């Protein structure tokens, strides 16, 4: 699975990773193909995280390999963001029961891990709708909003820890709507 991502990175050098991903998404014709595509994105990310965590048990012995894997993870996050963007240009966010939680989270995290506020804001209406429909959790939606706030202000929104997550969302939402 990680190998597939690195093949994609290699393709990026030859023909442009965007073209390669767009071709891949264009070939998706069924729910099963959508599920496979989203599962692959999720598993690629989890695979690198698992390897890093395992190597960190002996950090000083493995620090060079950890540094290489972290760079590969950064590249993978960048590529996965485009994978998700391309997917959402063709398909709606998977809400149905035929998609499992990891397949849905692949899209959420593909957006969430982008470090550009402009890209985050493109999905604000979609994530607000998904939150209201209980497709994404309160916690994930709050995390998404606080990330946007941080990208704008370079500081964390002062959340009232006595509030429920829903109340925290109500607290931060007006600040995000101003952006």
ChimeraX attribute file (.defattr): number of C-alpha atoms within 10 A of each C-alpha:
attribute: neighborCount
match mode: 1-to-1
recipient: residues
	/A:1	16
	/A:2	18
	/A:3	9
	/A:4	12
	/A:5	20
	/A:6	15
	/A:7	11
	/A:8	19
	/A:9	18
	/A:10	13
	/A:11	16
	/A:12	16
	/A:13	9
	/A:14	10
	/A:15	10
	/A:16	13
	/A:17	18
	/A:18	16
	/A:19	12
	/A:20	16
	/A:21	22
	/A:22	17
	/A:23	12
	/A:24	14
	/A:25	21
	/A:26	11
	/A:27	11
	/A:28	17
	/A:29	9
	/A:30	9
	/A:31	12
	/A:32	12
	/A:33	13
	/A:34	19
	/A:35	19
	/A:36	14
	/A:37	19
	/A:38	25
	/A:39	20
	/A:40	19
	/A:41	29
	/A:42	21
	/A:43	16
	/A:44	22
	/A:45	20
	/A:46	15
	/A:47	13
	/A:48	19
	/A:49	15
	/A:50	11
	/A:51	13
	/A:52	21
	/A:53	12
	/A:54	13
	/A:55	17
	/A:56	15
	/A:57	10
	/A:58	10
	/A:59	14
	/A:60	10
	/A:61	11
	/A:62	14
	/A:63	14
	/A:64	11
	/A:65	15
	/A:66	20
	/A:67	12
	/A:68	12
	/A:69	17
	/A:70	15
	/A:71	12
	/A:72	17
	/A:73	21
	/A:74	13
	/A:75	15
	/A:76	22
	/A:77	22
	/A:78	16
	/A:79	21
	/A:80	26
	/A:81	23
	/A:82	19
	/A:83	25
	/A:84	23
	/A:85	19
	/A:86	18
	/A:87	22
	/A:88	14
	/A:89	11
	/A:90	12
	/A:91	13
	/A:92	9
	/A:93	17
	/A:94	20
	/A:95	15
	/A:96	9
	/A:97	7
	/A:98	11
	/A:99	16
	/A:100	14
	/A:101	14
	/A:102	17
	/A:103	21
	/A:104	20
	/A:105	19
	/A:106	24
	/A:107	22
	/A:108	20
	/A:109	20
	/A:110	22
	/A:111	25
	/A:112	23
	/A:113	16
	/A:114	17
	/A:115	14
	/A:116	13
	/A:117	15
	/A:118	13
	/A:119	15
	/A:120	18
	/A:121	18
	/A:122	11
	/A:123	16
	/A:124	17
	/A:125	10
	/A:126	13
	/A:127	20
	/A:128	17
	/A:129	13
	/A:130	16
	/A:131	17
	/A:132	13
	/A:133	11
	/A:134	11
	/A:135	17
	/A:136	19
	/A:137	13
	/A:138	17
	/A:139	14
	/A:140	17
	/A:141	22
	/A:142	20
	/A:143	14
	/A:144	23
	/A:145	24
	/A:146	23
	/A:147	22
	/A:148	26
	/A:149	20
	/A:150	14
	/A:151	16
	/A:152	15
	/A:153	10
	/A:154	10
	/A:155	11
	/A:156	13
	/A:157	17
	/A:158	10
	/A:159	14
	/A:160	11
	/A:161	9
	/A:162	8
	/A:163	12
	/A:164	11
	/A:165	17
	/A:166	12
	/A:167	15
	/A:168	20
	/A:169	19
	/A:170	13
	/A:171	16
	/A:172	17
	/A:173	16
	/A:174	10
	/A:175	14
	/A:176	15
	/A:177	9
	/A:178	6
	/A:179	11
